[in-house]
Amino acid sequence: MNKTKIQTVKNPYGHQVRQWCGSCKHRLIEDDGSRICGLMQIKVKRYFVCSHWLMNDAVRVAGLRNGGVVKLRGTKETIIN
C-alpha cells in the first residue's frame, strides 16, 4: 500500500485541518457515497488533493463557538473541551 503524507493546515481558529478531498470546498458526495470534485467534475479517491483545494465552510468555522469537544479516536476519551 502506498502511504502518502497528508498535509495539514490551520483554520482561522487554530485547529489543524487535513488538506484532502474530505475537507475541500469543491467536494460533492454521490448517492452511493463516492466523491466527486465539483470543480473538475471527476470521481476522486479519499486522499485526493489538488492545487484547487479550498477549505470547506464546516472546517473553516470549527472552533468558532464554545461547547464542542474533541475525543481521542478509539477510546472516545475527551481531550479538548
N, C-alpha and C positions, 0 to 999 in steps of 0.2 A: 504494500500500500504506500502510495506516495504522500508523505506528510508535508504540507506546506505551512509555513508560519503565518498565522493570522495576525494582521496588523491591527492595532487598536489606536483610537483617538479619544480625546476627552470632549464631552459635550460642554456647553456653556456653564454647567453647574459642577464641573469637575469629575463626573462619572466616566469611567472607562467604557467605551463602546467598541465592539468588534466591527472592523471595517470589512463587511462581506455582504452578500446578496440579502441576507435576512434583515439587515439594518438600513438598507438602501431606500431612498425615497421613490425610486422607479420600480420597485418590486411589486409584482402583481401575483396573486395566487389563483390558480385554476381550481375548478370544482374537484378535480382528482388529487389536489394537493401539490401539484408541480408548480414550479416558479417560472414566471415569465418576466423578462426585462421589458418594462413598458416603453422604454426609450428606444431600444434596438429591436423590439418585437421578436425575441428569440427565447427558447426554453433554456434555462440555466440551471446549473447544479448548485448544491447547498453552499459551497465555499467560494463560489464565483465572485470575483470583484473586478471591476474595470475602471478605466480612467474617468468615467462619468459618475462614479459613486457619490451620492449626496446623502447625508444623514436624514433619516425619516423623522417626521414630527414627533412620534411617540418617544423615541430615544433622545431626541434633542431636548425635550422638556423634562426628562427623568431627573428628579431631584428638585424640581421647582416647588412642589408642595410638600409639606411635612406629612407624616403619617405612614409612609411606605416603609417596608423593611426589606433587607437583603438577607437571604438564607443561604447557608452553606449547602452546596449540592450534595446529595446523598444522605446526609444526616438531618437536613432541614433545620439545623440549629441557626437561630437568628444571630447574625454577626454585625449588622448595622441597623440601628433603629432610626 
